[in-house]
């Protein structure tokens, strides 16, 4: 069996003809296998959804309980047969509940990674390389310029700034699922034991993380209707990036604008966004991690999805590994 007979792109997303299912489809389909809960990969409206329990829970929180006709939870490492095709879910290290999906049929195995990172993260299971014939990798940061520093160093910079400017608040932009909770936990691991103030958009997901045994410490709502700006003097406030463009962000005392993202490696991007303290904290792999992961899988062929596809395809070719871009559309960088 050719790899393209087992999985190939369609307008809806990656399709498996013998199994009759899609992986992370961007349009409603009869059966969807979902790698993780970010909205560019996990959409509502499918007739049947198979994902990890945590991803299903997260989809329910984001879309409501009726987000799909039926749902089935996949345990990590569990073998599931779909029309004679074997499917297993493996940790991706991206956000809570994220998984790579291995699809195997007639002796050929393809692993769809979804989004993944290799840095350790106390808020989710660590990535596990899976041996395969074809590895489908993202390339969000698929350029040699992207090399992520240790996240603990970036959090140390945030805490240093907070100590230097105790009269100001620090507003940290971080995506609602995964990044925000990771920043909270990093602050706790660095010894920050004061309340962390959060935008209302983060509350449900942060509560869910706490209920899953991930200690984020004391979280308080970042509202000023009942108090004044002085209530947030010296505070660290976390909210979704979109909130920093509206009046909400102007409620705090002389705020220092921060943004936790791998894109903060690009100084011009930080400057254009008005970010005073860029924090290079990414939930995606950097260039070195992408190339190392490709080698670890032992795959003889690499398919590259959303991101900087051309550079990674070229690197594979120079390494003697067959590679091609998939040119999938509809995937953004919500996780970063």
N, C-alpha and C positions, 0 to 999 in steps of 0.2 A: 504493500500500500504506500502510495506517495503521501508525503506530509500534507500536501494541499488537498488531498482527498479526505483527510481527517479533520483539518481545520482550514478555513479560508475566509477572507474578508467578504462581507456583504454590506449593503447600506445600513442594515440594522446593527452590525457589529461582527465579531468573529463567530463563524457558524461551523458546527460539527454535523455534517450530513448523516453519518451512520447513527449518531446519538440523537439527532434532531433537537439540538439545543444551541443556544448562543451564550457567549461569555461577555459580560458587561455590555449588553446591547444598549444602544442609544435611542431605540424606539420600542414600543410595547411589542412583546413576542409571546408565543405560547409557553416556552420554557427558558428561563434565564438562570445562569450560574453567575453569581456576583462575587467579585474578589474582595470588596470592602465598601464601606458606607458613604464615601464621598459622592456628592450628587452627580458628578460627571461619569461615574461608573455605576452607581446604584440609582436607578430611576423607578418610579412607581408605574403601575398599570400593566405589569406582566401577568399572564394567567397563572404561572407557577414559578416560584423562586426557590433556588437551592443556594444556601450560603451558610457560613458559620452562625452559631446561635447569637453571638454578639453583633454580627453584622445585621442579622434579622431584627434584633432589638433596636439597633440604631436606626434602621430604616423605619421601624414603627414610630420611633420618637420624632423623626424628621417629617414623615409623610402621613402619619396616622395609622391606626391598626388595619385599615382596609387597603394597604398599599399594593397588595397582590391578591389574586384569586386564592391561591394556596401557597403555603411555605413549607420547606423542609430544612431542618438544621443538619449540617454536616460537621461531625467531629473531626478535628485535625488528625490526619493519618487514616481515617476510616475509608474503606473501599466501598464505593457505591457504583452499581451497575445501571447504566441508562441505555436501554436498547442494545445491550451487548458491548457497550463502550465502558471501560473502567475509568472512574473519576476519583481522584483523591485531592484533599485540601491540605496545604502545608503552610507554615507561618511565613509571612512576608515582611514583618517588622515595620510596616508603614504606620498603621494606627491600630487601635484596639479592634480585634476581630478580623484584621486583614489577612488574606491568604493568597498564596499562589495556587493555581488549579492545574493539576497534572491530568492529561487526557491520554489514555492508552488503548490501542486497538490493533489487533493483528501484529503484535510485536513491535509496534512503533509508539514512542512516548513523546508527547509535546507538553511543555510546561508554559502556561501563560502566567507571567509574574504579577500582572496588574501593576500597581505601584509598590516600590520596595525601598528600604534603606538598610544599611549595614551597621550604622552606629547603634550602640546599646541604648535602649530606651526602657525605662522602668514602667512605662504605661502600656506596653504591648509585648507580645511574644517576639523573640528575636528571629530574624530571617534564617532559614535553613536551606542551603543549596540542595537541589534535587537533580540527580543524574538524569539526563534525557538525551534524546536524539535531536530535538529542536527546542531552543529556548527563546521565548518571546519576551523581550526586555523593553522596558520604557527607556526613554532617553531625555527626560526633562532637563537634566544637567549634563547632557552628553557632549560636552566640549572640554578640552584640557584645562581651560581657565578655571573651571569649577572644581575647587578642592576645599571641602568644608572643614573648618577648624573644629576641635573638640567643643561640644556644646557647653561643657562646664566652664570653659574659658569665656564664652560669650555671656553666660549668666553672671560670671564674676565681674565682667565689664558693666553690666546692668546694676549690680549691687554696689560697685564702686561709685558709679554716678549718683545713685540714691544717697550714698553716704556723703558725697561731695556737695550735693544740693538738697539738704534736708527740708528746705522751705518750699520745694517744688514737688509736684506729683510727676510720676513717670507713667505714661500711657503706652502700653505695649499692644500693638496690633498682632493678632495671631488667629489663624483660622479656627472656627468653632469646634471642629471635630479633629482631635489629635494634637495639633500644634499647641492650642491653648492649654490643654491638660498637661502636655509635656513640659511647657514652660513653668506651669504651677509646680509640678513635681521637681523639676530642676532647682527651682527656688528653695523648696523644702530641703532637698538633698544638700544644698549649699548652706543650710543653717538659718534661712529666713523663716522666722516663726510668727511674724505679725500677720494680721488678716490680709488676704489678697482680695481686692475688690474686682468684681467681674460685671460685665455688661449682661443684661437679661438674656441675650441670645445664647449665652454660654451655659445658663443655669441647668437646663434639663440634661444636657450631655455630660456636664461635670458631675451632676448628681449620679448619673448612671455609672460613670467611672468609679466614683466613691463606692457605690453599691457593689461593684465588681471587685472590691478589695484594693483599689488603688488609692492610697492616702494622699489627698491633695491639701490637707490641713484646713484651717478655717477660711471659708469663703464668704464674703459679704457682698450684697448688691451695691453696685456703683451708681447710686441715685443720690441726687442732691435736693430733691423736692422738699424733703423734711429737714434739711440742714443747710449749711452754707459751704462755700468753697473751702473754708479753713478746715472743714472736717477731713479733707483729703490731703492736707499738707504732709509731704513725705511719703505718700501712699504709692504703692504699685497697683496700677489699674490695668486689667486685661480686657480687651474687647475685640470683636471682629474688625478686620481692616475697613470695611464699609462704614463703620460707625465713626471713624475718625474724620470723615468728610462732612459730617453734619454737626448740628448745634450741640449734640451730646458731648463732644470732645472739648467744647469751649466752656464747660461748666466747672472745670478743675483749675486749681491754682497754678498759673504760669507753667503749664504742662510741658514736659520734655517728650517729644514724639519719638517712639521706638517702633520697630517692626521686626518681627522674628521670621526670617525667610532666607532660603538659599539665594534668592535673587539679590539680597543685600550685598553679595560679593561685587555686584556691578554698582560702582559708586554713583554713576550718573542716574541710575534708576532710583537710588535712595534720595538723591538730591531733588529729582523731579517730583518725588512723592512727599517732599518736605520732611523727611525723616532725619531727626537730629542724631539719634543713636541707633544705627543699623546693627541688628543682631543676626549673624549668619548661622541660623539654626534651621536645618532643612529636614523634612520627612521623606526626602528622596536621596538616592545614592549619588555621590559625586563621580567624576570621571574615573578616578582610580578604583572606586568600588564597583562601578559598572563593568570595567574591563576585567577586574579580578573575579567578579561573579561569573562572567561569561566563561572564563577558563575553568572555574570550579565545577560548573555543570557538566563539562566534558562534551557539550553539544557539538555536533558536526555542522549544524546550521543555526544561524541566528536570524530571527525576525525582529525588526526594530519598530516600535510604535511611537506614539505621540512624543514629540520633543525634537531634539537636534539629531535627527536620524542619520543624515549624510556622514557626519564625522565618525559616528560609531560604526556605520557600515564600512567606511573606508579603513578604520582601524582593524576590523575583523578581516578584511581582505588582505591587509599587510601581514596579518598573523596566520594567513592560510586557512581562515575559517569562512565558509560560504555564508553570505549575509545579504539581506534585502530589506528595504523599508516596506511597511504595510500601508502607510498613508491612511491610517484610520482617522476619522474626523469625529468631532464632538467631545473630545477630552481636553480639559483645561488643566490649570495648576492649582485647583482648590486646596490641595493638601500642602501647599507651600506658600 
